[in-house]
Amino acid sequence: MLKINIENLNFSCIIGILDFERLNEQKVIVNLSFKYDFEGEKDIFIDYSEVALFVENSMIKEQFKLIEDAILYLKNHLKSKYKIKKLKIKISKPDIMKNCIVSVGN
């Protein structure tokens, strides 16, 4: 079993429940990791660039109100699309507060 880590995937999207968050895109940072069975060339590998692009496109398209909803959406879709185990997702909003980075993870 191997582990893929996608770290500090950052982009801007509409996310949040506050009025100004619904009007203006803000920067988000996504970190995720998962394990999958791979034992050699005969096995099908998981293209991490495809996973990263799916995450970014989904977050931009769906315009989630809550980070929690984004995590559940990504978890359900990634697990149905790929044979993965032990999926961990953390989404951060680095600019929402002046003195800290806020994030939610599973």
MIVEX-237270 format. One record per atom (N, C-alpha, C): atom name; z, x, y negated. Coordinates in Angstrom, 2 decimals. Layout:
// MIVEX-237270
[CA [Z X Y]]
...
END
This chain:
// MIVEX-237270
[N [0.00 0.85 1.17]]
[CA [0.00 0.00 0.00]]
[C [0.00 0.90 -1.24]]
[N [-0.85 0.56 -2.20]]
[CA [-0.95 1.30 -3.45]]
[C [-0.53 0.41 -4.62]]
[N [-0.22 1.07 -5.72]]
[CA [0.22 0.34 -6.91]]
[C [-0.70 0.68 -8.08]]
[N [-1.14 -0.36 -8.78]]
[CA [-1.92 -0.20 -9.99]]
[C [-1.03 -0.54 -11.18]]
[N [-1.07 0.32 -12.19]]
[CA [-0.37 0.09 -13.45]]
[C [-1.39 0.01 -14.57]]
[N [-1.29 -1.02 -15.37]]
[CA [-2.09 -1.12 -16.59]]
[C [-1.07 -1.13 -17.72]]
[N [-1.07 -0.06 -18.51]]
[CA [-0.03 0.12 -19.51]]
[C [-0.60 0.09 -20.92]]
[N [0.13 -0.58 -21.78]]
[CA [-0.18 -0.62 -23.21]]
[C [-1.58 -1.16 -23.52]]
[N [-1.99 -2.18 -22.78]]
[CA [-3.23 -2.88 -23.10]]
[C [-2.96 -3.65 -24.39]]
[N [-3.63 -3.28 -25.47]]
[CA [-3.33 -3.95 -26.73]]
[C [-4.59 -4.52 -27.37]]
[N [-4.38 -5.68 -27.97]]
[CA [-5.44 -6.43 -28.62]]
[C [-4.78 -7.46 -29.51]]
[N [-5.56 -8.19 -30.27]]
[CA [-5.03 -9.24 -31.14]]
[C [-5.46 -10.60 -30.63]]
[N [-4.56 -11.57 -30.77]]
[CA [-4.86 -12.93 -30.35]]
[C [-3.91 -13.89 -31.06]]
[N [-4.21 -15.17 -30.94]]
[CA [-3.32 -16.22 -31.42]]
[C [-2.29 -16.48 -30.34]]
[N [-1.02 -16.26 -30.67]]
[CA [0.07 -16.55 -29.72]]
[C [1.34 -16.80 -30.53]]
[N [2.04 -17.86 -30.19]]
[CA [3.29 -18.16 -30.88]]
[C [3.36 -19.61 -31.29]]
[N [4.56 -20.01 -31.70]]
[CA [4.78 -21.41 -32.08]]
[C [4.96 -21.59 -33.59]]
[N [5.18 -20.51 -34.30]]
[CA [5.37 -20.62 -35.74]]
[C [4.03 -20.88 -36.42]]
[N [4.09 -21.57 -37.57]]
[CA [2.86 -21.97 -38.27]]
[C [1.93 -20.78 -38.52]]
[N [2.47 -19.68 -39.05]]
[CA [1.62 -18.55 -39.37]]
[C [1.05 -17.88 -38.12]]
[N [1.74 -18.03 -36.97]]
[CA [1.23 -17.46 -35.71]]
[C [0.03 -18.24 -35.18]]
[N [-0.03 -19.51 -35.54]]
[CA [-1.15 -20.35 -35.09]]
[C [-2.39 -20.14 -35.97]]
[N [-2.20 -19.55 -37.15]]
[CA [-3.31 -19.34 -38.08]]
[C [-3.90 -17.94 -37.99]]
[N [-3.05 -16.95 -37.73]]
[CA [-3.49 -15.56 -37.77]]
[C [-3.26 -14.87 -36.43]]
[N [-4.24 -14.09 -36.04]]
[CA [-4.06 -13.29 -34.83]]
[C [-2.98 -12.24 -35.07]]
[N [-2.29 -11.88 -34.02]]
[CA [-1.32 -10.80 -34.09]]
[C [-1.49 -9.88 -32.91]]
[N [-1.03 -8.68 -33.05]]
[CA [-1.16 -7.68 -32.00]]
[C [-0.21 -8.03 -30.84]]
[N [-0.71 -7.90 -29.63]]
[CA [0.12 -8.00 -28.43]]
[C [-0.13 -6.77 -27.57]]
[N [0.87 -6.43 -26.79]]
[CA [0.76 -5.32 -25.84]]
[C [1.13 -5.88 -24.47]]
[N [0.25 -5.68 -23.50]]
[CA [0.48 -6.17 -22.15]]
[C [0.63 -4.97 -21.22]]
[N [1.69 -5.00 -20.44]]
[CA [1.91 -4.04 -19.36]]
[C [1.99 -4.83 -18.07]]
[N [1.25 -4.39 -17.08]]
[CA [1.37 -5.07 -15.79]]
[C [1.19 -4.08 -14.66]]
[N [1.76 -4.44 -13.53]]
[CA [1.61 -3.62 -12.33]]
[C [1.60 -4.54 -11.13]]
[N [0.94 -4.08 -10.08]]
[CA [0.94 -4.83 -8.83]]
[C [0.60 -3.89 -7.69]]
[N [0.93 -4.32 -6.50]]
[CA [0.62 -3.56 -5.30]]
[C [-0.43 -4.30 -4.50]]
[N [-1.22 -3.53 -3.75]]
[CA [-2.20 -4.14 -2.86]]
[C [-2.48 -3.19 -1.71]]
[N [-2.95 -3.78 -0.61]]
[CA [-3.25 -2.99 0.58]]
[C [-4.58 -2.27 0.42]]
[N [-4.54 -0.96 0.57]]
[CA [-5.74 -0.15 0.54]]
[C [-5.49 1.06 1.43]]
[N [-6.39 1.24 2.39]]
[CA [-6.19 2.35 3.33]]
[C [-7.41 3.24 3.46]]
[N [-8.40 3.06 2.63]]
[CA [-9.55 3.93 2.70]]
[C [-10.82 3.26 2.23]]
[N [-11.91 3.98 2.34]]
[CA [-13.20 3.53 1.82]]
[C [-13.66 2.19 2.37]]
[N [-13.26 1.86 3.59]]
[CA [-13.71 0.60 4.19]]
[C [-13.06 -0.63 3.53]]
[N [-11.94 -0.42 2.85]]
[CA [-11.24 -1.52 2.20]]
[C [-11.86 -1.85 0.86]]
[N [-11.71 -3.08 0.45]]
[CA [-12.16 -3.51 -0.88]]
[C [-11.09 -3.10 -1.88]]
[N [-11.51 -2.44 -2.93]]
[CA [-10.56 -2.01 -3.95]]
[C [-10.52 -3.05 -5.08]]
[N [-9.46 -2.99 -5.87]]
[CA [-9.33 -3.86 -7.03]]
[C [-9.72 -3.06 -8.27]]
[N [-10.68 -3.56 -9.00]]
[CA [-11.18 -2.89 -10.20]]
[C [-10.21 -3.17 -11.35]]
[N [-9.43 -2.15 -11.72]]
[CA [-8.42 -2.35 -12.76]]
[C [-9.03 -2.68 -14.12]]
[N [-10.26 -2.21 -14.38]]
[CA [-10.90 -2.56 -15.65]]
[C [-11.23 -4.05 -15.71]]
[N [-11.58 -4.62 -14.56]]
[CA [-11.85 -6.06 -14.48]]
[C [-10.57 -6.85 -14.71]]
[N [-9.46 -6.38 -14.15]]
[CA [-8.16 -7.05 -14.34]]
[C [-7.77 -7.00 -15.82]]
[N [-7.89 -5.84 -16.45]]
[CA [-7.54 -5.69 -17.87]]
[C [-8.39 -6.61 -18.74]]
[N [-9.68 -6.67 -18.46]]
[CA [-10.58 -7.52 -19.24]]
[C [-10.24 -9.00 -19.04]]
[N [-9.89 -9.40 -17.82]]
[CA [-9.49 -10.77 -17.55]]
[C [-8.25 -11.13 -18.37]]
[N [-7.27 -10.24 -18.38]]
[CA [-6.03 -10.49 -19.13]]
[C [-6.33 -10.67 -20.61]]
[N [-7.08 -9.73 -21.17]]
[CA [-7.40 -9.81 -22.60]]
[C [-8.20 -11.06 -22.93]]
[N [-9.25 -11.34 -22.19]]
[CA [-10.07 -12.52 -22.46]]
[C [-9.28 -13.82 -22.30]]
[N [-8.41 -13.88 -21.30]]
[CA [-7.61 -15.09 -21.08]]
[C [-6.66 -15.34 -22.24]]
[N [-6.01 -14.29 -22.71]]
[CA [-5.06 -14.45 -23.80]]
[C [-5.77 -14.85 -25.10]]
[N [-6.94 -14.29 -25.33]]
[CA [-7.69 -14.64 -26.53]]
[C [-8.17 -16.09 -26.46]]
[N [-8.69 -16.48 -25.31]]
[CA [-9.24 -17.83 -25.15]]
[C [-8.17 -18.91 -25.17]]
[N [-7.08 -18.70 -24.44]]
[CA [-6.09 -19.77 -24.24]]
[C [-5.18 -20.00 -25.45]]
[N [-4.99 -19.01 -26.31]]
[CA [-4.14 -19.14 -27.49]]
[C [-2.78 -19.76 -27.16]]
[N [-2.05 -19.12 -26.29]]
[CA [-0.76 -19.63 -25.81]]
[C [0.24 -19.79 -26.94]]
[N [1.09 -20.80 -26.81]]
[CA [2.17 -20.97 -27.77]]
[C [3.36 -20.09 -27.40]]
[N [3.65 -19.98 -26.11]]
[CA [4.79 -19.19 -25.66]]
[C [4.31 -18.02 -24.79]]
[N [4.98 -16.89 -24.95]]
[CA [4.69 -15.75 -24.07]]
[C [4.94 -16.14 -22.62]]
[N [5.96 -16.94 -22.40]]
[CA [6.29 -17.38 -21.04]]
[C [5.12 -18.12 -20.39]]
[N [4.46 -18.98 -21.16]]
[CA [3.29 -19.69 -20.63]]
[C [2.16 -18.73 -20.29]]
[N [1.98 -17.71 -21.12]]
[CA [0.93 -16.71 -20.86]]
[C [1.22 -15.96 -19.56]]
[N [2.47 -15.60 -19.35]]
[CA [2.84 -14.88 -18.13]]
[C [2.59 -15.74 -16.90]]
[N [2.99 -16.99 -16.94]]
[CA [2.77 -17.88 -15.79]]
[C [1.28 -18.08 -15.52]]
[N [0.50 -18.27 -16.56]]
[CA [-0.94 -18.44 -16.42]]
[C [-1.56 -17.20 -15.78]]
[N [-1.25 -16.04 -16.32]]
[CA [-1.82 -14.80 -15.78]]
[C [-1.38 -14.55 -14.35]]
[N [-0.11 -14.79 -14.07]]
[CA [0.41 -14.61 -12.71]]
[C [-0.34 -15.49 -11.72]]
[N [-0.46 -16.76 -12.03]]
[CA [-1.13 -17.69 -11.11]]
[C [-2.60 -17.33 -10.90]]
[N [-3.30 -17.00 -11.98]]
[CA [-4.72 -16.70 -11.85]]
[C [-4.99 -15.36 -11.18]]
[N [-4.19 -14.35 -11.49]]
[CA [-4.39 -13.04 -10.85]]
[C [-4.08 -13.10 -9.35]]
[N [-3.03 -13.83 -8.99]]
[CA [-2.68 -13.93 -7.57]]
[C [-3.70 -14.75 -6.79]]
[N [-4.34 -15.70 -7.43]]
[CA [-5.36 -16.49 -6.72]]
[C [-6.69 -15.74 -6.64]]
[N [-6.94 -14.84 -7.57]]
[CA [-8.20 -14.11 -7.63]]
[C [-8.18 -12.84 -6.76]]
[N [-7.02 -12.22 -6.63]]
[CA [-6.90 -10.95 -5.91]]
[C [-5.78 -11.03 -4.88]]
[N [-5.88 -10.22 -3.85]]
[CA [-4.82 -10.13 -2.84]]
[C [-3.80 -9.09 -3.30]]
[N [-2.93 -9.54 -4.20]]
[CA [-1.95 -8.63 -4.77]]
[C [-0.53 -9.06 -4.43]]
[N [0.36 -8.08 -4.50]]
[CA [1.77 -8.33 -4.22]]
[C [2.61 -7.70 -5.33]]
[N [3.79 -8.22 -5.53]]
[CA [4.76 -7.67 -6.48]]
[C [4.17 -7.49 -7.88]]
[N [3.59 -8.55 -8.38]]
[CA [3.00 -8.53 -9.72]]
[C [4.11 -8.58 -10.77]]
[N [4.07 -7.65 -11.69]]
[CA [5.01 -7.61 -12.82]]
[C [4.19 -7.63 -14.09]]
[N [4.56 -8.50 -15.01]]
[CA [3.86 -8.63 -16.29]]
[C [4.89 -8.61 -17.42]]
[N [4.58 -7.84 -18.44]]
[CA [5.41 -7.82 -19.66]]
[C [4.48 -7.93 -20.85]]
[N [4.74 -8.89 -21.72]]
[CA [3.94 -9.09 -22.92]]
[C [4.85 -8.88 -24.13]]
[N [4.40 -8.01 -25.04]]
[CA [5.18 -7.68 -26.23]]
[C [4.43 -8.08 -27.49]]
[N [5.22 -8.46 -28.49]]
[CA [4.69 -8.75 -29.82]]
[C [5.34 -7.73 -30.77]]
[N [4.68 -6.60 -31.00]]
[CA [5.32 -5.51 -31.73]]
[C [5.53 -5.74 -33.22]]
[N [4.82 -6.70 -33.80]]
[CA [4.89 -6.86 -35.25]]
[C [5.57 -8.14 -35.71]]
[N [6.10 -8.93 -34.78]]
[CA [6.66 -10.23 -35.16]]
[C [7.99 -10.08 -35.91]]
[N [8.74 -9.01 -35.61]]
[CA [10.00 -8.74 -36.31]]
[C [9.93 -7.32 -36.88]]
[N [10.56 -7.14 -38.00]]
[CA [10.49 -5.83 -38.68]]
[C [11.30 -4.74 -37.99]]
[N [12.37 -5.11 -37.32]]
[CA [13.28 -4.08 -36.80]]
[C [13.27 -3.94 -35.27]]
[N [12.34 -4.60 -34.58]]
[CA [12.30 -4.47 -33.13]]
[C [10.97 -4.96 -32.57]]
[N [10.75 -4.68 -31.32]]
[CA [9.59 -5.21 -30.58]]
[C [10.13 -6.26 -29.63]]
[N [9.58 -7.45 -29.71]]
[CA [10.01 -8.56 -28.85]]
[C [9.05 -8.65 -27.66]]
[N [9.63 -8.84 -26.46]]
[CA [8.78 -8.97 -25.27]]
[C [9.43 -9.89 -24.26]]
[N [8.58 -10.39 -23.37]]
[CA [9.05 -11.21 -22.26]]
[C [8.37 -10.67 -21.01]]
[N [9.11 -10.59 -19.92]]
[CA [8.54 -10.12 -18.66]]
[C [9.11 -10.89 -17.50]]
[N [8.46 -10.72 -16.37]]
[CA [8.96 -11.39 -15.16]]
[C [9.54 -10.39 -14.20]]
END
